[in-house]
Amino acid sequence: MEGANRGPEQPELPLPAPPLPPDMPPLPASMVNEYQYCPRLAYLQWVQGEWADTADTLDGRFKHRRVDRASGTLPTADDLGEDERLHVRSLTLASVQPVLVGAAWSGAVDLVAKVARPATSVAVPAMTGTYLIKAVDLGGRESEHAALIVTSATAVLGRNVVETITEHPAFAGDLENCAVANDRLKLAGADTLGDWPQLSDIDAIGFGIAGIAPEGTYTFTGVLDLGAVYTSRLTAVLKVSGENVANIVKAWSELKTVERLSGTEPGQYDAWLEVRTTNNDPAGTPVWSDWRPFVIGDTTARAFQWRAQLRSFNPAVTPLVDALSVTVDMPDRVDGANDIACPAEGLTVTFTPAFRATPAIAVSGQAMATGDVFEITGQSPMGFTVTFKNSAGAGVARTFDWVARGYGYQQAA
């Protein structure tokens, strides 16, 4: 008998879901969540395909595009050592900045892009400045801080600056998704004024609607042509900081809560140099190499072209390049020979290989008679001619030694 305060019980009515076709993919959990929140919203997004980004969704996508970036084939379990785990496999990056105080990773130029396991050391060119190194995990995430070594040793002697190409502050080269403002190179916006509904809808002019372009390229003005193939030492200066274009004062709750006035962190942006080379005349139909990361060191080529790559991993953050330059130099070179027989008509000495510029040349005659003299003519990077004459001005045969001091070793094209 039912109690006086109890109504009739609701009997169960099993309603199993109909079987799904075998080729139907599972429903995304986010679709179920959105339908539970608002069926109309779910219909617009999943059926009509309508979507409008917000600052939060843009920020999330940019962050995940770096984390989810493919980084090669994972090793099998048999390839791992006893103490190895996939997420702790590390690589190291080494950079250098030509300052003794205040060096920063963002302002350094790569010396070694990767030191593969199991190596624990690497040789790099000797330079005055600060060497920095970071660890990088399998997902491409760098350690927060770089270890550094400062060396104030005297700079390596015997270098000869051939050319210094300075792009700042004008940055007059080719801009792709980049802009120049206040003498600094930065990423341009991902949208234009024509994309904005109303100016009153824009919180930050620099951010706009879609924020900063995720990537951009700046190509140096012109090409450096050495005139022939030489082995040169390439160094560079790349000074980079970050700017958060959405970091406006009215968005701050309290000043004490602001960790960085710039509103940026090093992991939110990146910038690096790339170079390509050719052994041909760049004014003709040269065959260029592929673009490759710029690494300080020696390169053999006739002509060079450089570009800077800028990246943003946050839609509100852009790298700011304050200084950008490349220096090309060559080592000292001393050449010479002893006991060279010179006929009465003179002798042409050919440098093998040719110097980069006309060297200083010294000649010393042997067994010279009273009144004998010699003349050096036709000095060039390729060689010189020497002629010996007696007191009457007639050519005579003599033996001599010679020394040439300059720089550069011309290579075969």
C-alpha positions in Angstrom: 0.0 0.0 0.0 1.4 3.3 -1.0 2.2 5.8 1.7 0.0 8.8 2.1 2.8 11.3 1.2 4.2 9.4 -1.8 3.0 9.6 -5.4 3.2 6.8 -7.9 6.7 5.8 -8.9 7.9 6.5 -12.4 8.6 3.3 -14.1 11.8 3.0 -16.1 11.6 3.2 -19.9 14.9 2.1 -21.4 15.7 4.1 -24.5 19.0 3.0 -25.9 20.7 5.2 -28.4 20.4 4.0 -32.0 23.6 2.4 -33.3 25.9 4.8 -35.1 27.1 4.0 -38.6 30.6 2.5 -38.6 32.0 5.4 -40.6 30.6 8.2 -38.4 33.4 10.0 -36.5 33.0 10.7 -32.8 31.4 14.0 -31.8 33.9 16.5 -30.4 33.4 17.1 -26.6 33.4 20.9 -27.3 30.4 20.5 -29.6 28.4 18.7 -26.8 29.5 21.4 -24.4 28.4 24.2 -26.7 25.1 22.6 -27.4 24.4 22.2 -23.7 25.3 25.9 -23.2 23.3 27.3 -26.2 21.9 25.1 -29.0 21.7 28.1 -31.3 25.4 28.9 -30.7 26.3 25.2 -31.4 24.3 25.3 -34.7 26.0 28.5 -35.9 29.4 27.2 -35.2 29.2 23.6 -36.2 26.5 23.6 -38.9 26.8 27.1 -40.4 30.6 27.3 -39.8 30.4 30.8 -38.4 33.3 31.8 -36.1 34.6 35.1 -34.8 38.0 35.2 -33.0 38.5 36.9 -29.7 41.8 38.0 -28.1 41.7 34.8 -26.0 41.2 32.4 -28.9 43.9 34.1 -30.9 46.3 34.0 -28.0 45.5 30.3 -27.4 46.0 29.4 -31.1 49.3 31.2 -31.3 50.6 29.6 -28.1 49.7 26.1 -29.3 51.1 26.6 -32.8 54.6 26.6 -31.2 54.0 23.8 -28.8 52.4 21.6 -31.4 55.0 22.3 -34.1 56.3 19.1 -35.6 59.9 18.4 -34.5 60.9 15.2 -36.3 60.4 11.5 -35.8 60.2 10.2 -32.3 62.8 7.6 -31.4 61.5 4.1 -30.6 61.7 2.7 -27.1 64.7 0.5 -28.2 66.6 3.7 -29.1 66.3 5.2 -25.7 68.9 4.7 -23.0 68.0 3.4 -19.5 67.8 6.9 -18.0 66.2 8.6 -21.1 62.7 9.8 -21.3 61.3 11.4 -24.5 60.4 14.7 -22.9 63.8 15.3 -21.4 65.9 14.7 -24.6 67.7 18.0 -24.9 69.5 20.1 -27.5 71.7 23.1 -26.8 71.8 26.4 -28.6 74.8 28.7 -28.4 74.9 32.4 -29.2 77.3 35.3 -28.8 76.8 39.0 -28.2 79.8 41.4 -28.5 79.2 43.1 -25.1 80.7 42.4 -21.7 77.8 43.7 -19.6 74.0 43.4 -20.1 74.0 40.7 -22.7 70.6 39.2 -23.5 69.6 36.1 -25.4 67.2 38.1 -27.7 70.2 40.3 -28.8 72.6 37.5 -29.5 73.5 35.8 -32.8 73.8 32.1 -33.3 77.2 30.5 -33.2 75.9 26.9 -33.1 72.3 26.1 -33.8 72.3 22.6 -32.3 74.7 20.5 -30.4 73.5 16.9 -30.8 73.7 14.3 -28.2 75.9 12.8 -26.7 78.4 15.7 -27.2 79.0 17.8 -24.1 81.2 20.5 -25.7 81.6 22.4 -28.9 84.3 24.6 -30.4 83.4 28.1 -31.5 85.3 31.1 -32.9 87.3 33.1 -30.3 85.6 36.5 -29.8 85.4 39.2 -27.2 82.0 39.4 -25.6 79.4 37.2 -23.9 78.7 33.6 -24.9 75.2 32.3 -24.0 73.8 28.8 -24.1 70.3 27.3 -23.6 68.8 23.9 -23.3 65.8 23.1 -25.6 63.5 20.1 -25.1 61.9 17.8 -27.8 59.0 20.2 -28.2 61.2 23.1 -29.0 60.8 24.9 -25.7 63.8 26.7 -24.5 65.0 27.0 -20.9 63.9 30.3 -19.4 67.4 31.6 -18.7 70.6 31.3 -20.6 73.9 30.3 -19.0 76.6 32.8 -20.0 80.4 33.1 -20.1 82.0 36.6 -20.4 85.4 36.8 -22.1 87.4 40.1 -22.2 90.4 38.5 -23.9 92.0 40.6 -26.6 90.1 40.2 -29.9 91.7 37.9 -32.4 94.3 39.8 -34.4 94.9 39.5 -38.1 91.4 40.3 -39.2 90.6 42.8 -41.9 87.1 44.3 -42.2 86.1 44.2 -45.9 82.6 45.5 -45.5 80.0 46.3 -42.8 76.4 46.4 -43.9 74.2 48.4 -41.5 70.5 48.3 -42.0 69.3 50.3 -39.0 67.9 52.8 -38.4 66.4 53.3 -41.9 65.6 49.6 -42.6 65.3 50.5 -46.3 65.2 46.9 -47.6 62.2 44.8 -48.6 59.4 44.5 -45.9 57.1 41.5 -45.9 54.5 41.7 -43.1 56.9 44.1 -41.4 56.9 47.8 -40.7 59.4 50.5 -39.5 58.3 52.8 -36.6 60.5 55.1 -34.6 63.6 53.7 -36.3 62.8 50.1 -35.2 61.8 47.1 -37.3 58.6 45.3 -36.1 55.9 43.0 -37.4 52.9 44.7 -39.1 49.3 44.1 -38.0 47.4 41.1 -39.2 44.5 43.4 -40.4 44.1 46.8 -41.9 42.0 49.9 -41.2 39.5 48.6 -43.7 38.9 45.5 -41.6 37.8 47.5 -38.6 34.1 48.0 -38.0 34.4 51.2 -36.0 37.3 53.0 -34.4 35.4 53.0 -31.1 35.4 49.2 -31.1 39.3 49.1 -31.1 40.8 49.0 -27.6 44.4 49.3 -28.9 45.3 50.8 -32.2 48.4 48.6 -32.5 46.3 45.4 -31.9 43.4 46.2 -34.1 41.1 43.2 -34.5 43.4 40.2 -35.3 46.5 41.5 -33.6 50.1 41.2 -34.9 51.0 39.2 -38.0 52.5 35.9 -36.8 55.6 36.1 -39.1 57.4 38.6 -41.3 60.6 38.9 -43.3 63.0 41.8 -43.8 65.5 41.4 -46.7 68.6 43.5 -46.6 69.2 46.4 -49.0 71.1 45.0 -52.0 73.7 42.3 -52.3 77.3 42.3 -51.2 79.6 41.2 -54.1 83.2 40.6 -53.3 84.1 40.4 -57.0 85.5 36.9 -56.7 85.2 33.9 -54.4 86.9 34.3 -51.0 86.7 32.7 -47.6 85.4 35.3 -45.2 84.5 35.5 -41.6 80.9 36.7 -41.0 79.7 38.3 -37.8 76.5 40.1 -37.0 74.7 42.4 -34.6 71.0 41.8 -33.9 69.5 43.7 -31.0 65.9 42.6 -30.3 63.4 43.4 -27.6 59.6 42.8 -27.4 56.5 45.0 -27.4 53.0 44.2 -26.3 50.8 46.5 -28.4 47.7 45.7 -26.2 49.6 46.6 -23.1 47.9 49.9 -22.4 47.8 51.6 -19.0 44.0 51.4 -18.7 44.2 47.6 -18.8 46.3 47.5 -15.7 44.5 46.8 -12.4 47.3 48.0 -10.2 50.9 48.9 -11.0 52.2 46.5 -8.5 50.6 43.6 -10.3 52.5 44.4 -13.5 55.5 42.1 -13.8 57.0 43.7 -16.9 56.2 47.2 -18.1 56.8 46.1 -21.6 54.1 43.4 -21.2 56.2 40.8 -22.9 58.3 37.7 -22.2 61.1 36.4 -24.3 59.2 33.2 -25.3 56.5 35.3 -26.9 58.6 36.5 -29.8 61.7 35.6 -31.8 64.0 37.0 -34.5 67.0 35.6 -36.3 69.2 36.2 -39.3 69.4 34.0 -42.5 71.9 34.1 -45.3 72.3 32.8 -48.9 75.4 32.8 -51.1 76.5 32.4 -54.6 79.8 31.8 -56.4 78.5 33.6 -59.5 78.3 37.2 -60.5 75.1 38.4 -58.8 74.5 40.9 -61.6 74.2 38.1 -64.1 72.2 34.9 -63.7 73.5 33.6 -60.4 72.7 30.3 -58.8 71.9 31.1 -55.2 72.1 28.6 -52.3 69.0 28.0 -50.2 68.4 30.4 -47.3 69.9 29.0 -44.1 70.3 30.3 -40.6 73.1 32.8 -40.1 75.9 31.3 -38.0 79.0 33.2 -37.0 81.9 31.6 -38.8 83.9 31.3 -42.1 82.0 31.1 -45.4 83.4 30.7 -48.9 81.4 32.6 -51.6 81.5 35.5 -54.0 78.3 37.3 -53.1 76.0 37.3 -50.0 72.4 38.3 -49.2 70.9 38.5 -45.8 67.4 38.7 -44.3 65.9 38.8 -40.8 63.0 36.6 -39.8 60.5 37.9 -37.2 58.1 35.7 -35.4 55.3 36.3 -32.8 53.8 33.6 -30.7 51.3 35.9 -29.1 48.9 38.0 -31.2 49.6 41.1 -29.1 53.4 40.9 -29.1 55.9 41.9 -31.8 59.7 41.7 -31.8 61.4 45.1 -32.1 64.7 45.2 -33.9 66.8 48.2 -32.8 70.1 47.3 -34.5 70.9 45.0 -37.4 74.2 44.8 -39.2 76.6 42.2 -40.7 80.4 42.5 -40.9 82.6 40.6 -43.4 86.3 40.4 -42.8 89.2 38.2 -43.9 92.4 36.9 -42.2 95.9 38.4 -42.6 98.0 36.7 -45.2 101.8 36.7 -45.8 103.2 35.2 -48.9 106.8 35.1 -50.4 109.6 33.1 -51.9 113.4 33.0 -51.8 116.2 32.7 -54.3 114.2 33.6 -57.4 116.2 34.0 -60.6 115.2 37.2 -62.5 116.4 37.5 -66.1 117.7 40.8 -67.5 114.3 41.6 -69.1 112.6 41.3 -65.7 110.2 38.8 -64.1 106.5 38.8 -63.3 105.6 37.2 -60.0 102.0 35.8 -59.8 100.3 35.4 -56.4 98.7 31.9 -56.1 95.9 32.5 -55.1 95.3 36.2 -55.6 94.9 38.5 -52.6 91.7 40.4 -52.0 93.5 43.8 -52.3 97.0 44.8 -53.5 99.4 43.8 -50.7 102.5 45.5 -49.4 105.4 44.1 -51.4 109.1 44.0 -50.4 112.0 42.8 -52.6 115.6 42.0 -51.5 118.3 41.5 -54.2 121.2 39.2 -53.7 124.8 39.8 -54.8 124.0 43.3 -56.0 126.8 45.2 -57.6 127.6 48.8 -56.8 125.0 51.0 -58.5 122.5 48.2 -59.1 118.9 49.1 -58.5 115.5 47.3 -59.0 112.1 48.5 -60.0 108.7 47.1 -58.9 105.9 47.7 -61.4 102.4 46.4 -62.1 101.5 45.8 -58.4 98.0 44.3 -58.1 96.1 41.6 -56.1 97.3 39.1 -58.7 101.1 39.9 -58.6 103.9 42.3 -59.6 106.8 42.7 -62.0 110.5 43.3 -60.9 113.4 44.4 -63.0 117.0 44.8 -62.0 119.3 47.4 -63.7 123.0 48.2 -63.4 124.5 51.7 -62.9 124.2 52.4 -66.6 120.5 51.6 -66.6 120.7 48.4 -68.5 118.8 45.3 -67.4 120.8 42.7 -65.6 120.1 39.2 -64.3 119.9 38.9 -60.5 118.6 36.7 -57.8 116.1 38.0 -55.2 113.7 37.2 -52.4 110.2 38.8 -52.0 107.5 39.1 -49.4 103.9 40.3 -49.8 101.6 41.1 -46.8 97.9 41.6 -47.2 94.7 39.7 -46.8 92.3 37.4 -48.6 92.6 34.1 -50.5 90.8 34.1 -53.8 89.2 30.8 -54.5 88.1 29.1 -57.8 84.5 29.9 -58.7 
